[in-house]
Every structure is written in structure tokens, then in C-alpha cells.
Amino acid sequence: MTQRIHPITMPKWGIEMQEGTITAWHFEPGQPVDKGDMLLDVETEKIVNSVEAPVSGVLRRIIGQPGEIRAVGALIGVFAAADVPDAEVEGFVRAFKAADASFEPASGASTAPLTTATSAAAAAGTAGSSGETRVSPIAQRLAERLGVDLSRIRGTGRNGRISKEDVEAFVAAQAATHRDSSKPAPPGIGNAFLREKLSPMRATIARRLVESKQEIPHYRLAIDVDAGALLAHRDALRSDGTTVSVNDLVVRACALALTQHPQVNAHLEGDEVVRFSAADVCLAVATDVGLITPVLRAANTKPLPMIASESRALAERARSASLTREEISGGTFTVSNLGMYGLDRFDAVINPPQVAILAVGAIRDAVLPRNGAAIVGKLLSLTLSCDHRVVDGAVGAAFLRTLRELLEHPGRL
């Protein structure tokens, strides 16, 4: 280590990140740490990130406790050489805090006192005899939100590992017990309501959606697509052994349309518009912990079978909370499909710094004009939300016209 005392600060991932929630420390004060060791976990808007130790040394102080939200750059811990006196470490912490007010937990963060030794062990989960973590990260976060004591749960996984399903089963059993008892149910348990604090991910989503609605001048354009040929094309691909969904076809069409309309395939960063040559399409995936938008890179260069397989893999990793930071960063456009829920059409909120998002409804039966006659066909409604600061109405309309042409002539995909 090139200096006797080294601060550990909240890192930053992506231009949008302003704060993160500490979920677990993997070392306790007094333990030696090698550079590159997984030091702690930080939850950001979409995923839990592992933070590597920046230097080798001894972890002397944990300033940011599990459950606390800290701003980027805030002091969360201290490394120091083993021979540095405690008084010198304390003086360093006081000086750092005096120089940077961001060390305070962010608004709404938990500030309950925790001892450094017990808090790190509790957040990381106790280890079984094999050394494997006894609590899955998703189960840990769910238990924290519901106020469940994990020591009361018997895990059903390998070596007694506790899963999300184990936590849910425990809560359901507790609720049933209290319904059958004359005793009042504890807070959050029972059939009246369940009060739970927003998870760090949901709190970040809420903040960003408010910012998007308040700061972005949204307008919306809607168009109907005759989906008969699209469904026939999908069925033909499936009969040839290629598993492709309607959403895969929409994503491919969007990617091709975006290359023709680069004004829509853009970011607004401050007072600069950044346009992209490749269509990095975000796929809105609903998970137990919120909406996640993994990115299908360069979708305009990939054939349909590759788009289908990569989309399935990204959705599976999103639902299992195993996406990497790179897989959720840097998308240029988003496709949100709620057709599987039977919605004919809906409006979607733009995900900044992107400047547009497409909402895809369900394919439904409808009366359509065909060769001067009325027939019953298949109709697909698409709604494009645009940022009027970047995408003018004519530009958005031209994009939708191109998209409809591609979907109604799917042989071009």
C-alpha cells in the first residue's frame, strides 16, 4: 500500500448512478484484505454489485452499515496498515467527514445502530458447514423488507440454504397462524395489509420515474399493425424448428427501423444529443423485485434466431438476479411488451437518457378492410413515447411508419 491510510468510498457504475445501498460486508474490522478481494456488496438500481478491495491492507473501520444508502463518493470504510494507531485512523475519518458531507446516509436510509462484526455477518448470511452462504441474496433482501428473522426459517435448499420461496412460505404460515389466533397479528403480518419499506431498487425506480415524468416532455404516437402476416411468419419459423416469439420479431423490426431513424436511437446528455449507429435495444422484464431492462447489444446485426436465444437468456438472468452491470447499462431504446397480460395498448415512461420507448400491446381479433371488403383479422397496437426535446412529431411518426412496414412484411426481417 502506497499510503498508511486509504479511504473506501461508494463507487459509481454508470452515468445515472447517484447513490447505492450497502447490502453486505465480506470482511470484519481487523481482518487483512488483499487487493482484488470481494470486499462488500452494493445494490444499485438494477443489480447487486461486488466491490473489490482497492488496495491490500487491514480493514480498520466500517463506516457504512448494511441497509444504509450512501451517495457516490461517500466514505464507507477505511483501510490502514496494521501499525497505524487507532487515534490516527479516527482522525482521518473525522477529517474526511468534515471535508465531505456526503458521508451521511441518504434520505430514508436505515440508521439503526449495528455493531460492525454482527452487521456484516447478518447481511452476508451465516455459512453452512461447507462454507457456502446459507441465505440466497434474493431471500436476504426479501426477509429484510418483510422484517423476517432468518434464524427462525429452516432452509429447504442444499445444506439448509434458505431461498426466496422459504421466506415466502414462512410469512404465509405466520399469517395463517395469526388468523387462527385471538391474538393480534404483529405489524405487517395478517390478512389486512402488509407494510414494507421500498427496496433500494424500487426506491431508485420510483425516483427515476418521477424525474422522467417531471423533466421529460413526453408525447405519444400510436399506430395499428395488421399482424396476420407476422403471425404466419412466426408459425413458419417455428415449424422449421426456430423458436421465435412475436416480441423477438418486434425487437428485430425496431432495431432495423432505428438504424433508418437515428434521431430516435439516441441519448440526451445535458445539452448534447448522442446518436448511435448500433441499436442496443433494452427488453423490459418483470421480476419479483421490479422491472429490469437488460440490453440486447447490436440487435440490428443479429438474425432472428440469435435475437430469440439471447433475449430468453437475458430474461432468465434478470429473473434470477444474475445479470452483470454491463448487461443493464447503455441501452439506446426500450421495448416494453404487456401483450401477454391482455392489454390492447398502454403508455410507457421513457427511461433517460434514452429519448423514446415503444409499448407493445396484445394481438387481438379486429375487423379489417381488405380489397374493398371487411374481414376479421389480427391487429397489433404500438404506442411510441417520445422526448419532444429531441424527437419531433414527424420523426416519431416516420419511425412508426417504417416499423409498421417491416412488421406487415416480415420477410424483410
N, C-alpha and C positions, 0 to 999 in steps of 0.2 A: 504494500500500500504506500503510495507516494506521500500521504499526509497522515498525521496521527489521528485525526477525527474526520469522518466522512458522513455527510447527511444522506438520508434516504428520503426521497421526495416522491410525491404522487406523479407517476409518469403520464404521458399523453399518447393516445393512439387515435390518429385521425384528426382532421381539422375541426370536426364538430364537437369533440370531447371537451367538456369544461370541468367535469368532476368525476370521481369514481368512488365506489363503496368497497371498503376493505372487507373481505369475507373470511380470510384465514391467514395466519402466520404459520409457517412451517418450522420455524426455529424459535427458541425462547431466549430471553436475555441471558448473556453469559456464555452462550454456545458459540464456538468458532464456525465460521461460514467461509466456503471457498467461492471465489469469483465464478459466476455462472450457475451456482446452486439456485433451485427454485425457492425463493425467499418467502413470498407471500402471494395470495390471490386477490385480484381486484376485479369487481364486477362493473362493467360499463353498460352502455345502453342495451347491447345485444348479447354479450357473452362474458364469461369469466376468463380473465387473462392472468397468466402466471408471470410474475415479475422476478427476473433473475437478479442475483446479488451483483452490484456494480463493481465491487472490489472484494478482496479477501480480508478477513479480519474477524473481530468479535462483535456480535450483536449486543450492544450495551444498553439501548433504550428502544422500547416500542411506544411511540407517541400516538399513532393512530390505531384505535382498537377495532376489532371485528364489529361490523354493523355501523361504523361511522362513515359518513360521506365527507370526503376531503377534496378540495379544489386541486386542479393540476398545479404542480409545483409546491404544494404544501408539505411541510415536514411531517413524516410519518414514522421515522425511526432514525437511529444513529449507530454507525459503525465506529469503532475506535480500536487502537492497538491495546493489547492486554495490559500494558504497563501505564496507560493513561489513567490518572486518578479520577474518581467519581466526580469530584468537585469541578474538574476541568470539563468533563462531559456535561454536567449540569450548566456550567457557564456557557458552553457552546449552544445548548438548547435554548437558554434564555435569550442569548444574543440573536439567534436565528428567528425566534418568535417575535422579538422586538422589531426586527427588520422587515418581517413579512407577516401581515395579519391573516394570510390565507391558511395559517396553521389551525385556525378554529374550525370545528366541524361545520359543514354546510347546514343551511336552514332545514329543519326537520330531522336532522340526524339524531341517532341514539347517543346520549351522553351518559348513560348509566355507568357507574364505576365498575371496572373489571380489573382483576389482577392480571399482570402480563402472562404469568405462567398458565393460569387456568383458562383465560380467554383464548389463547392460541390453541390449546388442546381441544377446547369445546368447539371452536369454529372448524377445526380441521377434522374433527370426528375421532373417536377413540379407535385404536388399532386392534385388530384381532391377533390371534396367535401367529398367523402367517405374516404379520406386518402390513397386511392390506387394510386400507381405510375402511372402517366399519360402516360409514354412512355415505351414501352417494351424494354428490353435490346438489342435485335437484331435491333430494329428500331433506338435506340440511336446510336449504333455503325455504322449503315449504314449512318445515317444522318451526323455523324462526318466525315466519309470517303468522302462523296459527298459534304461536305460543305453546307448542307441544314440547314436553320434556322427553328427549330422545332416550334417556335411560329407562323409561317405562315401556319402550317398544321392543318387542322381540323380532329381530330381522329374519326374513324367510330366505334371504339370498345365501350364497356360498359363504361359509364361515360366519353365519349370522349377520351378513351385511344387510343394512336397512335400506329399503328402496322407497320411492315415492308412494307406491301402492301400499306399503306397510304403514306409512304415516296416514294416508287417507283411510285405511281400514281402522286404525286406532281411533281417529277422530269420529268416524261413523259409529264405532262401538261405544265411545264415550257419550255421544249424543243419544243413542238408544238407551243407555243405562239411565241417563238423567230424565228421559221422557217417561221411563217406567218408575221413577222415584218421586217421592213427595218433596224431596229436597230441591231447592232452586239450582238451576244449572249455572256453572261458572261462566264468567264473561266469554262470549264467543262460542259457547257450546250449547246446543239445544236446537229446537225447531223454529225459533222465532227469527233469528238472524245470526250472521257470523260477521263480526267486526275484525278486519285485518288491515294492517298498515300497507300502503302501496309498497311493493317490492322496489328495489333500486331501478330495475329495468322498467317497470310500469311508471315509476315517477319520472324517469327520463323521457319515456314516450309521451307522457302527459305534458311535460314541459315543452317538448319539441313540437307537439301538435298545436298547442296554444300559440307558440311563436309562429308556426306556419300559417295558422288561420289569421293571426293579427297582423303579420308583416307581409304576407304574400297576397297580392290582389288576384285571387282566383277568379277564373271564369270557366264555364263548361260548355263543351260541344258534344252533341250526341248524334249517333248515326246507326241505322239498321243495316244488317248484312243478311242477304239471302244465303242461308247456311246449308242448303241442300247439297251443293257440290262439295262443300267442305266435309260434311259427314260421309259422303260417298268416298271421298279421297282417304279419309281416316280408315274407313272399313276396308278399303282395298289394301292399304298398307298393313293392316292387322292380318288380313287373310294371307299376306305374303310373309308373315312372321315378324313384322316390325311393330312393336308395342308403342303406339303414339296416341296421345290424348289431344282433345281439342285445344287445351291450353298450350301444348307444345307447338301446335300449328299457329296459334295466335302469337306466341313468342317469336317464332321464326319470321312471321309476317311483319311484326313490329320491328325486328332487327333490320330487315331489308328496307322497310319504309324509313327508318331512322337514318340510314345512310343516304337516302334521297332527300331528306329534310333535316340537315344538321342543326338548324335552329332549334329543333325540338330535342335533339341529342346533345344537351348542353348543361352546364352548371352556371349559376350566378354567384360569383365570389366577390363580395364587396361591390365595387363599381365596375367589375370586369366580367364579361361573358366568355366562358371557356367552352369551345365546341370540340367534339371528339369525332375521330374517324371511325373508331370501333364502337359497336353497340354493346355495352356491358349492361345487360338487362337484369334488373332486380326482380325476384319472384317473391311475392308476398305469401308467407307461410304462417298459418295459425298454429301456435304451440300452447302448451299448458301455462307458460309463463308470459305469453304475449305474442304480438306479431313480430316476426323476424323476416328480413328481406335479404337472403343470400343472393350473390351475384353470379349470373351465368356470363362468363367472360367471352367477348368477341362472338356473340351469338350470330352475327351476320356472316361469319366464316364457317359455321358448323352446319353439317347436314342434319336433317330431322332426327334420324336415329341417335345421333350424338347429343342433340339438344334434349331428347326424351330421357336418355340414360343419365345425363348429368343433372337434369332437373330433379329426377327421382332421388338421386344420391344426395343432392343438396337439401331437399326437403326432409329426408331421413335424418341427416346430420343436424338439421335445425331442430327437429323434434326430440332428438337425443342429447341436445345441448353440447354437440361435439364440433361445431363449426370453428374454424380458425378466424383470427382477426382479419386476415386478407380476404376471406370469403364473404365478409359482410361490409367491406369498405369499397368506395369508389364507383358504385353503380352510376350509370348515366341516365337511366329511365326505369320506371317501375310498371309492372303489370300486376294488377290485383284482381283476382277472379273469385267471385262469390256465387257463381252459377250453380255450383254443387248444392247450395242451400236453397235453390229455387227462386232466387231473386231475378226478376226480369232486367232490372237496371238499378244502378246506385251511383253515388258520387264518391270519389276518393280524394283524400287530402294529400297534397304534394309533399314529397319528402325532400327538404332542402339539403344540399344546394341544387338538386335537380329542378327542372323547370316545367315538368309535365309528368302525369301519371295516367294510366289507362285502366278504367274499371270495366270488367267483363261480366256480363250477366249470363243467365241461363238460355240455352237454345230452347225455343218454345214453338208450338204449333201456331200458325197465323195464316190468314187469308192473304195471298199474294197475287198481284197481276202477272199473268204470263201469256204472251201472244194474244192480247186483247180479251183474255178470259180470266176469271178468278179461280184460283186453285188453293188448296190447303198445302202449305209448305212449311219450312223451318226458318225461323227468324232469330238472329243474334243481335242484341243491342250492345253497343260500345259507347262509353262516355269518357271523353278526354278532359281532364282538368289541367289548365294551363296557367302559368305565371305571366300575367299581362305585361310585366316589365320587360320580358324577353320575347315571348311568343305572341305575336299579333293574331287576331281572329282569322285572317286569311291564311296565315301559316298553319295554324292548327287545323283549319278546315281542309287544306291541301294534304296534310299528313293523313287525316282520316279518310280522305278520298282514295289516296294511294293504298292505305291499309285495306279498305273495302275491296278494291280491285284485286289485290293479292288473295284475299280470303275467298272471294267469289270465283277465282280462277286458280285453285290450289295447285295445279300442275306447275305453276311458276315457283312454288316453294321448294 
